[in-house]
Amino acid sequence: MDITREQIDKLNAIVKVAITKEDYSDRVDKILTDYRKNANIPGFRKGHVPMGLVKKQYGKAVLVDEVNKLLQDSLNKYLVEEKLDVLGNPLPKAQDDLDWEAENFSFEFELGLAPEFDVDLNTKKPITHYHITADDKMIDEQVDRIAKQYGKLISQEEVTEDSEITGTFKNEERELENRVTLTLDKIKGKRNNGKFLGSKVGDTLELKTKGLCEDDHDLMSFVKASHDEAHDLDIEVTFTIEEINKREAAELNQEFFDKLFGKDAVTSEEEMRTKIKEDAEKQFEQQSDQKLLNDITEHLVDNTQFDLPAEFLKKWIQATGEELLTDDQASEEYEKSEKGLRYQLIEGKIIKNNDLQVTYENLKDFAKDYVRSQMAQFGQTNPEESVLEDIAGRVLSNQEEARRLSEQLMSQKLIQLYKEKANLKTKEVTYENFVKEVYG
C-alpha cells in the first residue's frame, strides 16, 4: 500500500491511497474460506461447495467490503501519524470508472485542513467584567419575602391586595381543572385585579387568559399550558376561590435565624442581612461570569483572523447531511455554522496552549459539588461523602450527563483563565442596573 499527499494550498490537500492485491488478498481468502465451510447451497454438502462457486457468489461483495475497511483504517492511521488537523472528514473523490475486476485500486480523498493562527487574550480594548452587588433595596425585599415565607397564615373573609388566594382554574373544553395558590402581584391590570378584590370563599370569577398574568410563565402553571402556547393563549376560564389568607411575617428572632441558617450560625438581623448579601452576590457571580464568557467569545471570534477551507466545508455539509442539499442550501448552512466553527477552533487553541484539562477526578469532584447543591435545595445541607460518591458515580455513568458536566467544568476553567490573562475592567453595578445595561 502506498499513501501520498498533494498539498493544494495551506487549507486543502488531496490524499491518494494505492492498494495492491497483496494488501487485501489474504483477508478476502480467509473470509471466503469461512463462507465455504458454512455455505448452504442446494446440490452440495455443507463444507464441500467448490471455491469457484463461492467466489462467484460472494467474492465481489467480500472484496468491496474488505478494501473499504482497509482503506478507512489506513487513512485514519495516516492522518494520526502525519498529525494532520483536519476539519470534518476526508471526502472521497467520485470514481465512476472504478473496476472491481482489477487487482490493484487507487483512491483519492479531499482534505480540509485547520488553519494556523494565534490567539491574543490581552486585547487592546479592555472587556467589561461586571461585579454585581446586592443593594439595600434588594436585601430589604429578600428579608421581607423570607419573613413572610416562614410566617403564619391568617384566614381572611375577603380578598385584599396582600392576600394569598387558593382556588381552582377550570375550562371544560380543555378538560382543565388546576388548583393553585396565587397573589395579586401575579395578576395583570386593574380590571383583572378588581375581579379578585373583595371576593369571598366560594365565589367564582370569570377570566380571560389573554392579558391575565404579568408573566406568561405564571400563566403556564395556572392553566397547565406549554411555554409556546402560553404566549398567545386566549381562552375563558373560571377561578373558584377556596381559601383566602394573609401571611403574617415571622419575627426576626433567634428561633427564626436558627430555622433559616442552622443553630447559632446567625445571631442578629445584621448578620442575617450580611449572609443574604453574600449568598445573593455568589449567585450573581455566575451571571457575571457567563456574561464575561459570552463577551470574550464574541471578541475573539470577531478579532482572531484566519481563513477556512470554505469550499471543502460546503461539500462536506452536502455529503454528510441527512437530506440532499443544493449548492445554495449548503452555502447557507455553512454561513450559519461558520461562526460556531471559528470559535471551536479558537477555544481548542486556547485549551491546548494553556494545557487546560478535565481529568476524571476533576469531573467527579465537580459532579459531587453539583449533587451537593441540588440536595441543599431540598434541605439536605450536610450529606455524607459516601452518598455523594454514589450519586456522582451514577450521574457520570450517563454519557450525556457526563459530557454536559465536562463542558461546564471546561467553561469554568476558561473563565478563570480569562480573569487571569485577559485585559479586563471591573464595573460594579446593582443587579437591577446589570439587567438594564445587559438586557435592555
C-alpha positions in Angstrom: 0.0 0.0 0.0 1.2 3.5 -0.9 -0.2 6.7 0.6 0.8 10.1 -0.8 -0.4 13.7 -0.2 -0.6 16.5 -2.7 -0.8 19.9 -0.9 -3.2 22.1 -2.9 -2.7 25.1 -0.6 -2.4 25.7 3.2 -6.0 24.6 3.8 -6.7 22.0 1.1 -4.9 18.7 0.2 -5.5 15.5 -1.8 -4.5 12.2 -0.3 -4.0 9.3 -2.7 -4.2 5.7 -1.5 -2.9 2.9 -3.8 -4.0 -0.6 -2.7 -2.5 -3.7 -4.3 -3.7 -7.3 -4.4 -1.1 -8.3 -1.7 -2.8 -5.8 0.7 -6.2 -7.5 0.8 -5.9 -11.0 -0.8 -5.2 -12.9 2.5 -8.2 -11.2 4.3 -10.5 -11.9 1.4 -9.4 -15.5 1.0 -9.8 -16.2 4.7 -13.4 -14.8 4.7 -14.3 -16.8 1.6 -12.9 -20.0 3.1 -15.1 -19.4 6.2 -18.1 -18.9 3.9 -17.3 -22.2 2.1 -17.3 -24.0 5.4 -20.7 -22.8 6.3 -22.4 -22.2 3.0 -25.7 -24.0 2.3 -26.1 -24.2 -1.5 -28.5 -26.7 -3.0 -26.7 -29.7 -4.6 -23.7 -29.5 -2.3 -22.9 -30.9 1.1 -22.1 -28.3 3.7 -18.4 -27.5 3.6 -17.9 -29.1 0.2 -19.1 -26.2 -2.1 -16.5 -25.5 -4.8 -14.4 -22.4 -4.0 -15.1 -21.1 -7.6 -18.8 -21.1 -6.9 -18.3 -19.3 -3.5 -16.1 -16.7 -5.2 -18.7 -16.2 -7.9 -21.5 -15.7 -5.5 -19.8 -13.8 -2.7 -16.4 -12.7 -4.0 -17.1 -9.2 -5.2 -19.1 -8.2 -2.1 -16.4 -9.5 0.2 -13.7 -7.8 -1.8 -15.5 -4.4 -1.8 -16.1 -4.7 2.0 -12.6 -5.6 2.9 -11.0 -3.0 0.6 -13.2 -0.3 2.1 -12.2 -1.4 5.7 -8.6 -1.4 4.7 -8.9 1.9 3.1 -10.6 3.5 6.1 -8.1 2.0 8.6 -5.1 3.0 6.6 -6.4 6.6 6.0 -7.2 7.1 9.7 -3.7 5.8 10.7 -2.1 8.1 8.1 -3.8 11.2 9.5 -2.7 10.4 13.0 0.9 9.6 12.0 1.2 12.7 9.9 -0.5 14.8 12.7 -2.9 16.4 10.2 -5.5 18.5 11.9 -8.5 18.0 9.5 -11.9 19.7 9.5 -14.9 17.4 9.0 -13.9 14.1 7.5 -11.9 13.2 4.3 -14.2 13.3 1.3 -13.7 10.5 -1.3 -13.5 11.8 -4.9 -16.0 10.2 -7.2 -14.8 7.4 -9.4 -17.3 6.4 -12.0 -14.9 4.1 -13.8 -13.8 2.0 -10.8 -13.2 -1.6 -12.0 -13.6 -4.1 -9.1 -12.4 -6.8 -11.5 -8.9 -5.3 -11.4 -6.3 -6.4 -8.9 -5.0 -3.0 -7.9 -7.0 0.0 -6.8 -6.4 3.7 -6.4 -8.5 6.1 -4.4 -8.3 9.9 -3.7 -9.7 11.9 -0.8 -10.1 15.6 -0.4 -8.9 17.1 3.0 -9.9 20.4 4.6 -7.1 21.4 7.0 -7.4 23.5 10.1 -5.7 26.9 9.7 -2.7 28.1 11.7 -3.3 31.2 13.8 -2.5 32.9 17.1 -4.9 33.9 19.9 -4.2 37.1 21.9 -6.2 37.3 25.1 -4.6 40.6 26.2 -6.8 42.8 24.0 -6.0 46.4 23.4 -9.6 47.5 24.4 -10.5 46.2 27.9 -13.6 44.0 28.2 -16.0 44.8 31.0 -16.3 42.3 33.9 -19.3 43.1 36.0 -19.3 42.8 39.7 -23.0 42.6 40.7 -23.8 43.8 44.2 -26.9 43.3 46.3 -28.1 46.7 47.4 -30.2 47.6 50.4 -33.4 47.6 48.5 -32.8 44.0 47.3 -31.8 42.8 50.7 -34.9 44.5 52.3 -37.2 42.7 49.8 -35.4 39.4 50.4 -35.7 39.8 54.2 -39.4 40.6 53.8 -40.0 37.7 51.5 -38.3 35.2 53.8 -40.0 36.5 56.9 -43.4 36.1 55.1 -42.4 32.6 53.8 -41.7 31.4 57.4 -44.6 33.4 58.9 -48.1 32.4 59.9 -51.2 32.2 57.7 -54.2 34.2 59.0 -57.6 33.4 57.4 -59.4 36.4 55.8 -63.1 36.9 54.9 -62.4 38.6 51.6 -59.5 39.2 49.2 -57.3 42.2 49.8 -54.2 43.4 48.0 -51.8 41.3 50.1 -53.9 38.1 50.2 -52.8 34.6 49.3 -55.7 33.1 47.3 -56.1 29.4 46.8 -58.6 28.2 44.2 -59.2 26.1 41.1 -58.9 27.2 37.4 -61.4 25.4 35.1 -62.1 25.2 31.4 -64.3 22.3 30.3 -63.2 22.3 26.6 -59.6 21.8 27.6 -60.5 19.5 30.5 -58.7 21.9 32.7 -59.0 21.7 36.5 -56.0 23.0 38.3 -55.8 24.1 41.9 -53.2 26.9 42.6 -52.3 29.5 45.2 -51.6 32.9 43.9 -51.1 36.5 44.9 -52.4 39.6 43.2 -48.9 40.8 42.1 -49.1 37.9 39.6 -52.3 39.3 38.1 -52.1 42.0 35.4 -54.2 45.1 35.1 -56.7 47.0 37.3 -59.6 45.2 35.7 -58.4 41.7 36.5 -57.3 42.7 40.0 -60.7 44.3 40.5 -62.4 41.0 40.0 -60.4 39.5 42.8 -60.5 42.3 45.3 -63.5 41.9 47.7 -64.2 38.4 46.6 -65.0 35.7 49.2 -64.6 32.0 49.6 -67.0 30.2 47.2 -67.1 33.0 44.6 -66.4 32.0 41.0 -64.6 34.6 38.8 -64.8 34.6 35.0 -61.5 35.5 33.5 -59.7 35.5 30.1 -56.2 34.1 29.9 -55.1 36.8 27.4 -53.5 39.6 29.5 -54.3 37.8 32.8 -50.7 37.5 34.1 -47.8 39.9 34.4 -45.5 37.0 33.4 -46.5 34.3 30.9 -44.6 31.8 33.0 -47.2 32.2 35.7 -49.9 31.5 33.2 -48.2 28.3 32.2 -48.5 27.0 35.8 -52.1 28.4 36.3 -53.6 26.6 33.3 -51.1 23.9 32.5 -50.0 25.4 29.2 -46.8 24.8 27.3 -44.2 27.7 27.1 -45.1 28.5 23.4 -48.8 28.0 23.9 -49.0 30.4 26.9 -47.8 33.4 24.9 -50.8 33.5 22.7 -53.4 31.6 24.7 -56.8 33.4 24.6 -59.5 31.3 26.3 -62.1 31.9 29.0 -61.5 30.2 32.4 -63.3 30.3 35.7 -61.5 30.6 39.1 -63.4 29.3 42.2 -62.0 30.7 45.4 -61.4 28.1 48.1 -59.2 29.8 50.7 -58.2 33.4 51.4 -55.3 34.0 53.8 -52.9 36.8 54.8 -49.4 35.8 55.6 -48.1 37.5 58.8 -44.3 37.9 58.7 -42.2 35.8 61.2 -40.5 37.7 64.0 -36.8 38.2 63.3 -35.5 36.4 66.4 -33.0 33.6 67.3 -35.6 30.9 66.7 -36.1 32.3 63.1 -32.3 32.6 62.5 -31.7 29.0 63.6 -34.5 27.7 61.4 -33.1 29.5 58.4 -29.3 29.1 58.8 -28.8 26.4 61.5 -28.1 26.6 65.2 -26.3 29.9 66.1 -24.9 30.4 62.6 -26.5 33.8 62.6 -27.4 35.7 65.8 -28.7 39.1 64.7 -30.6 40.8 61.9 -27.4 42.5 60.8 -25.7 39.1 60.4 -28.7 37.8 58.5 -28.5 40.7 56.1 -24.8 40.1 55.6 -25.4 36.4 54.9 -28.2 37.2 52.4 -26.0 39.7 50.7 -23.1 37.2 50.4 -25.4 34.4 49.1 -27.0 36.7 46.5 -23.7 38.0 45.2 -22.4 34.5 44.9 -25.3 33.7 42.7 -24.8 36.9 40.7 -21.2 35.9 40.1 -22.4 33.0 37.9 -24.4 35.5 35.7 -21.4 37.9 35.6 -19.1 35.1 34.6 -21.5 33.9 31.9 -21.7 37.5 30.5 -17.8 37.7 30.6 -17.5 34.4 28.7 -20.0 35.5 26.1 -18.3 38.8 25.6 -14.8 37.3 25.3 -16.1 34.7 22.9 -17.7 37.4 20.7 -14.5 39.4 20.8 -12.2 36.5 20.0 -14.4 35.4 17.0 -14.5 39.0 15.7 -10.8 39.8 16.2 -9.0 36.5 15.5 -8.5 36.4 11.8 -7.9 33.2 9.8 -9.2 31.6 6.6 -11.2 28.4 6.4 -11.4 25.8 3.6 -14.9 27.1 2.8 -15.5 25.2 -0.5 -14.4 21.9 1.1 -16.7 22.5 4.1 -19.7 23.2 1.9 -19.0 19.9 0.0 -18.7 18.2 3.4 -22.0 19.6 4.6 -23.7 18.3 1.4 -22.1 14.9 1.8 -23.0 14.4 5.4 -26.4 16.0 5.6 -29.5 13.9 6.3 -31.1 15.4 3.2 -29.7 16.1 -0.2 -28.7 19.8 -0.3 -28.3 22.1 -3.3 -25.1 24.2 -3.6 -27.1 27.2 -2.4 -28.5 25.4 0.6 -25.1 24.1 1.5 -23.7 27.6 1.3 -26.5 28.8 3.6 -25.8 26.1 6.1 -22.1 26.9 6.1 -22.8 30.6 6.7 -25.0 29.6 9.7 -22.3 27.4 11.2 -19.1 29.3 10.3 -19.1 31.4 13.5 -19.5 28.4 15.7 -16.7 26.5 13.9 -14.4 29.5 14.2 -14.9 29.6 18.0 -14.4 25.8 18.3 -11.0 26.3 16.7 -10.2 29.3 18.8 -11.3 27.6 22.0 -9.3 24.4 21.0 -6.2 26.6 20.5 -6.7 28.3 23.9 -7.2 25.0 25.7 -4.1 23.4 24.0 -1.8 26.5 24.6 -2.7 26.7 28.2 -2.8 23.0 28.9 -6.4 23.1 30.3 -7.6 19.6 31.1 -10.6 17.9 32.6 -9.5 14.8 34.4 -11.9 12.1 35.7 -11.0 13.2 39.3 -11.8 16.8 38.4 -15.1 15.8 36.9 -16.0 13.6 39.8 -15.4 16.4 42.3 -17.4 18.8 40.1 -20.2 16.3 39.9 -20.2 15.9 43.7 -20.5 19.7 44.1 -23.4 19.7 41.7 -25.1 16.9 43.6 -24.4 18.7 46.9 -26.0 21.9 45.6 -29.1 20.0 44.3 -29.5 18.3 47.7 -29.2 21.6 49.5 -32.2 22.9 47.6 -34.3 20.2 49.3 -32.9 20.9 52.8 -30.2 18.3 52.8 -27.3 20.5 53.7 -24.7 18.0 55.1 -24.8 14.8 53.1 -22.3 12.0 53.8 -19.3 11.6 51.5 -20.3 8.1 50.6 -23.7 9.3 49.5 -22.2 12.0 47.3 -19.7 9.5 45.8 -22.5 7.1 45.0 -24.8 9.6 43.3 -22.0 11.3 41.5 -20.9 7.9 40.1 -24.4 7.3 38.8 -24.6 10.7 37.2 -21.3 10.2 35.4 -22.3 6.8 34.2 -24.8 8.7 31.9 -22.6 9.7 28.9 -24.8 12.6 28.0 -24.8 14.0 31.6 -21.0 13.4 31.9 -20.5 15.3 28.6 -22.7 18.2 29.9 -20.8 18.5 33.2 -17.5 18.2 31.4 -18.4 21.2 29.2 -19.5 23.2 32.2 -16.2 22.4 34.0 -14.1 23.4 31.0 -16.1 26.7 30.8 -15.2 27.4 34.4 -11.5 26.8 33.6 -11.7 29.1 30.6 -13.4 31.8 32.7 -10.7 31.6 35.3 -8.0 31.8 32.6 -9.7 34.9 31.1 -9.8 36.5 34.6 -6.1 35.9 34.9 -4.9 36.8 31.4 -7.4 38.9 29.5 -7.5 42.7 29.6 -10.5 43.3 31.9 -12.0 46.3 33.6 -14.3 45.7 36.6 -17.6 47.6 36.7 -19.6 47.5 39.9 -23.4 47.6 39.4 -26.5 46.6 41.2 -28.5 43.6 39.9 -31.2 45.9 38.7 -28.7 48.1 36.7 -27.0 45.0 35.4 -30.2 43.7 33.9 -30.9 47.2 32.4 -27.5 47.5 30.9 -27.0 44.0 29.6 -30.5 43.0 28.5 -32.1 46.4 27.9 
